[in-house]
C-alpha cells in the first residue's frame, strides 16, 4: 500500500473543469506533485504540458499525465470525469451517464489509494458523492462533494454586489442539493454579524422579499446562464476546488458547505447533500448546525427527497 504523499493531488477528468482545477491548483502552491488522469490520455498529456509551462512563473512542482496507479499516494483525488451539462439539460438528467462512469473509475482509485480524500466534482454532485461512498468503501469523512461551495460563492458575490460590500464579509450559505432544489439559508445570513435585513436597510434597500427572490433565483440559474452563453462553467468551480483543497491540506478547520452523507440531521438520512461542515486534514471533521427557519427546514427535507428519488431510480 502506497504511503500518502501529503503534497500530491490527482485530478481525474481533464475536460473544462478538470483542467481549470489543475491550473488553479498549480497556482495555489499547495502541492508539489499533480497527476492528471483522463480516459483520453492525450488530453491529459496536453493539459499537463500546457500547465507545466507556467511553472517558471509559479512554484516548482511535478505535473504529468498518468493512470490510477499514479494516484495511489495522492492526499486528495479530485474527480471531475463525466459528461457535461448540455444546454437545457438539468444536472439530474446527467445521472445515469455519470453513475456508469463512476462505477468504473471509483473502484480503480480505491484499488490503489486507501487513505486519501475523494473530492467529487462531477454532476449531479450529490448523487455521485453518494455513489462514490458506496463504490469506494472509504469512510464517509473522506468522501465528499464540492456541493454548494460554488453556489454559496455565487450567493456571496451577488449579495456583495447588491450591498456594495466585500463578498468575503458576507456570511451566508446555499444548502441542500447542488441544483434546482437548493435553498438560500436567509435566516442565518449576515454581513459581519449584522443581520442581512439590517444591513440591507443600512445600504438603502427596503424591498426584502423582492430582492431575496431575485438573488436566490439568480444563484440557482447561474450555471444555466453561463452554459447558454459559453457552453460550460469552469473557473468558479476551479476556484472552489482550490479552496476546498486548501482547507484540507492546510488543516484549516474551515466551515464550507460541501456535500456529505447525512444521518438524521434535520430529519434527513441516507443521502448526500450540502450543509456547512468543518473541513480539515481529516476531511469532514464535524457538522455546523446553522439555525434554519421552519420554511427552510421544509425546503431542505424536500430537496433531500428529490435526491433520494434519483438515488432509488439510478443506483
Ligand atoms: P468535459 O469538458 O466534457 O470533461 C469531462 C472529461 O472527463 C473529459 O476530458 C473526458 O474524457 C473525461 N472522462 C469521461 N469519462 C471518463 C472516464 N471513464 N475516465 C476518465 N475520464 C473520463 O466536462 P466538464 O469538465 O465541463 O465537466 C465535468 C463535470 O463537472 C460534469 O459532470 C459537470 O456537470 C461538472 N461540473 C460540476 C460543477 C460543480 O459545481 N460541482 C460545476 C461545473 C461543472
Boltz pocket constraint, residues with backbone or C-beta under 6 A from the ligand:
constraints:
  - pocket:
      binder: B
      contacts: [[A, 12], [A, 13], [A, 14], [A, 15], [A, 16], [A, 17], [A, 18], [A, 37], [A, 38], [A, 39], [A, 40], [A, 43], [A, 80], [A, 81], [A, 82], [A, 83], [A, 84], [A, 85], [A, 94], [A, 98], [A, 101], [A, 104], [A, 105], [A, 120], [A, 121], [A, 122], [A, 123], [A, 124], [A, 125], [A, 146], [A, 147], [A, 150], [A, 178], [A, 232], [A, 233], [A, 234], [A, 237]]
      max_distance: 6.0
